[in-house]
């Protein structure tokens, strides 16, 4: 797995970077402060954010799924959020897909988990939209959507 940044550095060993390569590098560097700030925010607010998601899911589900199933869904959501945060920091959707999604596709095919995941992602998206700025949403939500689509559909 090579990030775009690694590919640029590899190219720079063979030749000078093109104007397009430099623009890509500049865009990444310019976005790095926003990415770092968002990563720190997610790290620092993870417990509160996911506790709200868990509380909302538990209230809506009542006894529709067992506690163990809900806990498994929340644990998987934690992984999605953490790997999504790292993929956002690296600006590398491939990181998310390689590290997380291939594993989750095999682990979570059962219908009950699908319905639970639909609900958990709905609540997660609501929480993220309330807590994140529009710029932060632009950086993170496409990665969360990638995970959501893979797990639910």
Residue frames as qw, qx, qy, qz and C-alpha x, y, z in Angstrom:
[[0.000, 0.890, 0.456, 0.000, 0.00, 0.00, 0.00],
 [0.424, 0.019, 0.030, 0.905, 1.52, 3.26, -1.12],
 [0.058, 0.796, 0.396, -0.454, 0.04, 6.58, -0.26],
 [0.467, 0.843, 0.163, 0.209, -0.05, 9.38, -2.79],
 [0.195, -0.928, 0.317, 0.017, 2.68, 11.09, -0.83],
 [0.691, -0.346, 0.588, 0.239, 4.91, 8.00, -0.97],
 [0.704, 0.489, 0.436, 0.273, 4.35, 7.76, -4.71],
 [0.211, 0.969, -0.040, 0.120, 5.38, 11.38, -5.13],
 [0.416, -0.765, 0.482, 0.100, 8.54, 10.80, -3.10],
 [0.775, 0.001, 0.576, 0.260, 9.34, 7.73, -5.19],
 [0.564, 0.746, 0.268, 0.231, 8.89, 9.73, -8.39],
 [0.054, -0.977, 0.204, -0.012, 11.19, 12.44, -7.04],
 [0.646, -0.471, 0.541, 0.260, 13.99, 9.88, -6.81],
 [0.682, 0.288, 0.565, 0.363, 13.73, 9.18, -10.53],
 [0.279, 0.486, 0.324, 0.762, 13.14, 12.70, -11.82],
 [0.067, 0.028, 0.273, -0.959, 12.04, 16.15, -10.79],
 [0.243, 0.511, 0.767, -0.303, 8.37, 16.35, -9.96],
 [0.145, 0.466, 0.539, 0.686, 6.09, 17.75, -12.64],
 [0.187, -0.245, 0.094, -0.947, 3.96, 20.81, -12.06],
 [0.721, -0.317, -0.371, -0.492, 0.98, 18.52, -11.49],
 [0.732, -0.158, -0.578, 0.324, 2.96, 16.47, -8.96],
 [0.249, 0.091, -0.367, 0.892, 4.01, 19.62, -7.13],
 [0.433, -0.317, -0.118, -0.836, 0.42, 20.86, -7.07],
 [0.798, -0.298, -0.496, -0.168, -0.69, 17.56, -5.55],
 [0.609, -0.082, -0.507, 0.604, 2.07, 17.82, -2.95],
 [0.001, 0.211, -0.166, 0.963, 1.20, 21.46, -2.18],
 [0.604, -0.369, -0.302, -0.639, -2.48, 20.58, -1.76],
 [0.786, -0.283, -0.534, 0.132, -1.62, 17.83, 0.70],
 [0.447, -0.009, -0.400, 0.800, 0.75, 20.02, 2.70],
 [0.191, -0.292, -0.015, -0.937, -1.77, 22.88, 2.75],
 [0.711, -0.374, -0.338, -0.491, -4.48, 20.55, 4.06],
 [0.605, 0.029, -0.706, 0.367, -2.25, 18.97, 6.73],
 [0.049, -0.142, 0.499, -0.854, -3.07, 21.45, 9.54],
 [0.670, -0.100, -0.055, -0.733, -6.80, 20.79, 9.01],
 [0.809, 0.030, -0.576, -0.116, -6.20, 17.05, 8.90],
 [0.398, 0.118, -0.697, 0.584, -4.13, 17.10, 12.10],
 [0.292, -0.144, 0.334, -0.885, -6.71, 19.23, 13.90],
 [0.786, -0.062, -0.230, -0.570, -9.52, 16.89, 12.86],
 [0.707, 0.079, -0.687, 0.148, -7.53, 13.82, 13.86],
 [0.151, 0.125, -0.633, 0.749, -6.92, 15.32, 17.32],
 [0.515, -0.117, 0.108, -0.842, -10.59, 16.26, 17.65],
 [0.833, -0.027, -0.436, -0.340, -11.72, 12.74, 16.80],
 [0.561, 0.111, -0.712, 0.407, -9.15, 11.25, 19.17],
 [0.006, 0.109, -0.526, 0.843, -10.18, 13.54, 22.02],
 [0.558, 0.016, 0.160, -0.814, -13.94, 13.24, 21.48],
 [0.415, 0.090, -0.857, -0.292, -14.15, 9.58, 20.48],
 [0.113, -0.202, -0.898, 0.375, -15.61, 8.33, 23.76],
 [0.264, 0.392, 0.377, -0.797, -18.27, 11.06, 24.02],
 [0.440, 0.317, -0.429, -0.722, -19.19, 10.80, 20.35],
 [0.432, 0.038, -0.874, -0.220, -19.55, 7.03, 20.33],
 [0.013, 0.217, 0.812, -0.542, -21.31, 6.98, 23.70],
 [0.419, 0.351, 0.128, -0.828, -24.03, 9.20, 22.20],
 [0.517, 0.230, -0.650, -0.507, -24.29, 6.86, 19.22],
 [0.272, -0.039, -0.949, 0.155, -24.54, 3.84, 21.54],
 [0.170, 0.273, 0.610, -0.724, -27.15, 5.52, 23.75],
 [0.507, 0.330, -0.139, -0.784, -29.28, 6.49, 20.75],
 [0.487, 0.165, -0.798, -0.315, -29.03, 3.00, 19.28],
 [0.131, -0.105, -0.912, 0.374, -29.89, 1.36, 22.58],
 [0.313, 0.314, 0.405, -0.800, -32.92, 3.62, 23.03],
 [0.563, 0.330, -0.322, -0.686, -34.19, 2.97, 19.51],
 [0.444, 0.174, -0.864, -0.160, -33.51, -0.74, 19.53],
 [0.726, -0.403, 0.230, -0.508, -34.89, -1.48, 22.97],
 [0.657, -0.297, 0.691, -0.042, -34.60, -5.29, 22.96],
 [0.779, 0.554, -0.080, -0.281, -34.53, -5.85, 19.18],
 [0.713, 0.429, -0.504, 0.233, -30.90, -7.00, 19.32],
 [0.806, -0.462, -0.269, 0.253, -28.93, -8.43, 22.18],
 [0.307, -0.916, 0.185, 0.182, -26.43, -6.46, 24.20],
 [0.661, -0.290, 0.523, 0.453, -23.57, -8.52, 22.74],
 [0.531, 0.539, 0.495, 0.428, -24.66, -7.72, 19.18],
 [0.022, 0.988, 0.111, 0.109, -24.89, -4.01, 19.98],
 [0.510, -0.736, 0.337, 0.291, -21.45, -4.12, 21.64],
 [0.679, 0.042, 0.545, 0.490, -19.99, -5.84, 18.58],
 [0.362, 0.785, 0.377, 0.334, -21.52, -3.19, 16.32],
 [0.193, -0.978, 0.072, 0.028, -20.07, -0.38, 18.46],
 [0.647, -0.471, 0.447, 0.400, -16.62, -2.05, 18.52],
 [0.605, 0.348, 0.518, 0.495, -16.70, -2.25, 14.73],
 [0.138, 0.940, 0.231, 0.209, -17.78, 1.39, 14.55],
 [0.453, -0.816, 0.233, 0.272, -14.79, 2.33, 16.73],
 [0.653, -0.121, 0.534, 0.524, -12.50, 0.63, 14.23],
 [0.415, 0.680, 0.458, 0.394, -14.18, 2.38, 11.33],
 [0.096, -0.993, -0.064, -0.029, -13.79, 5.77, 13.00],
 [0.543, -0.666, 0.371, 0.353, -10.14, 5.17, 13.93],
 [0.607, 0.065, 0.584, 0.534, -9.12, 3.79, 10.56],
 [0.289, 0.824, 0.403, 0.275, -11.16, 6.49, 8.84],
 [0.244, -0.953, 0.077, 0.165, -9.31, 9.11, 10.88],
 [0.565, -0.440, 0.509, 0.478, -5.94, 7.66, 9.90],
 [0.530, 0.411, 0.590, 0.449, -6.95, 7.39, 6.23],
 [0.097, 0.961, 0.239, 0.100, -8.06, 11.03, 6.36],
 [0.404, -0.818, 0.260, 0.316, -4.76, 12.05, 7.95],
 [0.541, -0.212, 0.635, 0.509, -2.81, 10.20, 5.26],
 [0.487, 0.543, -0.142, -0.669, -5.23, 11.31, 2.52],
 [0.177, 0.281, -0.908, -0.257, -5.36, 7.67, 1.51],
 [0.793, -0.034, 0.052, -0.606, -8.71, 5.93, 1.03],
 [0.748, 0.257, -0.610, -0.039, -6.77, 2.77, 0.16],
 [0.077, 0.293, -0.766, 0.567, -5.57, 2.62, 3.76],
 [0.591, -0.040, 0.384, -0.709, -9.17, 2.38, 4.95],
 [0.855, 0.228, -0.240, -0.400, -10.08, -0.23, 2.37],
 [0.611, 0.346, -0.696, 0.148, -7.04, -2.39, 2.90],
 [0.074, 0.254, -0.751, 0.605, -6.89, -2.28, 6.68],
 [0.367, 0.075, 0.578, -0.725, -10.52, -2.36, 7.58],
 [0.670, 0.253, -0.034, -0.697, -13.09, -2.94, 4.92],
 [0.591, 0.240, -0.738, -0.218, -11.88, -6.26, 3.55],
 [0.126, 0.031, -0.889, 0.439, -11.97, -7.64, 7.09],
 [0.374, 0.182, 0.461, -0.784, -15.37, -6.20, 7.94],
 [0.624, 0.225, -0.391, -0.638, -16.97, -7.46, 4.73],
 [0.534, 0.081, -0.841, -0.025, -16.19, -11.02, 5.81],
 [0.114, -0.039, -0.779, 0.615, -17.09, -10.56, 9.46],
 [0.250, 0.289, 0.448, -0.808, -20.43, -8.79, 9.22],
 [0.185, -0.053, -0.689, -0.699, -22.60, -10.30, 6.51],
 [0.070, -0.414, -0.893, 0.160, -25.51, -11.31, 8.74],
 [0.073, -0.660, -0.488, -0.567, -28.79, -9.45, 8.30],
 [0.480, -0.788, -0.355, 0.153, -29.12, -8.46, 11.95],
 [0.515, -0.409, 0.072, 0.750, -25.74, -6.71, 11.84],
 [0.240, 0.349, 0.456, 0.783, -26.73, -4.99, 8.60],
 [0.244, -0.796, -0.449, -0.325, -29.78, -3.44, 10.22],
 [0.576, -0.699, -0.156, 0.395, -27.78, -2.48, 13.29],
 [0.509, -0.115, 0.238, 0.819, -25.05, -0.93, 11.13],
 [0.088, 0.623, 0.463, 0.625, -27.63, 1.13, 9.23],
 [0.406, -0.860, -0.296, -0.082, -28.77, 2.61, 12.52],
 [0.655, -0.522, 0.014, 0.547, -25.28, 3.09, 13.96],
 [0.441, 0.127, 0.323, 0.828, -24.06, 4.89, 10.85],
 [0.071, -0.771, -0.424, -0.470, -27.13, 7.10, 10.80],
 [0.514, -0.835, -0.158, 0.114, -26.41, 8.16, 14.38],
 [0.661, -0.284, 0.167, 0.674, -22.66, 8.49, 13.74],
 [0.319, 0.428, 0.379, 0.756, -23.26, 10.74, 10.73],
 [0.250, -0.867, -0.331, -0.277, -25.65, 12.89, 12.79],
 [0.631, -0.694, -0.034, 0.345, -23.08, 13.27, 15.56],
 [0.601, -0.055, 0.272, 0.750, -20.24, 14.05, 13.16],
 [0.166, 0.629, 0.395, 0.648, -22.32, 16.68, 11.35],
 [0.390, -0.886, -0.226, -0.107, -23.09, 18.35, 14.69],
 [0.676, -0.629, 0.103, 0.371, -19.48, 18.27, 15.92],
 [0.609, -0.056, 0.386, 0.690, -17.43, 18.93, 12.78],
 [0.153, 0.630, -0.107, -0.754, -17.02, 22.04, 10.68],
 [0.777, 0.568, 0.072, -0.261, -17.98, 21.81, 7.00],
 [0.343, 0.713, -0.611, -0.033, -14.26, 21.57, 6.08],
 [0.295, -0.342, 0.864, -0.224, -13.75, 18.72, 8.56],
 [0.763, 0.270, 0.471, -0.350, -16.83, 16.97, 7.21],
 [0.649, 0.683, -0.255, -0.219, -15.37, 17.20, 3.70],
 [0.132, 0.604, -0.782, 0.080, -12.19, 15.50, 4.89],
 [0.265, -0.185, 0.895, -0.308, -13.78, 12.67, 6.90],
 [0.684, 0.234, 0.402, -0.561, -17.33, 11.90, 5.78],
 [0.694, 0.463, -0.424, -0.353, -16.42, 10.43, 2.36],
 [0.244, 0.339, -0.894, 0.164, -14.30, 7.83, 4.17],
 [0.387, 0.044, 0.727, -0.565, -17.07, 7.03, 6.64],
 [0.721, 0.388, 0.021, -0.574, -19.46, 6.72, 3.68],
 [0.499, 0.437, -0.730, -0.164, -17.08, 4.27, 2.00],
 [0.013, -0.129, 0.926, -0.355, -17.16, 2.09, 5.10],
 [0.524, 0.222, 0.462, -0.680, -20.93, 2.46, 5.41],
 [0.697, 0.420, -0.283, -0.507, -21.59, 1.44, 1.81],
 [0.381, 0.350, -0.856, -0.002, -19.29, -1.55, 2.11],
 [0.085, -0.040, 0.880, -0.467, -20.90, -2.80, 5.31],
 [0.474, 0.312, 0.488, -0.663, -24.54, -2.15, 4.55],
 [0.674, 0.541, -0.012, -0.504, -25.05, -2.57, 0.82]]
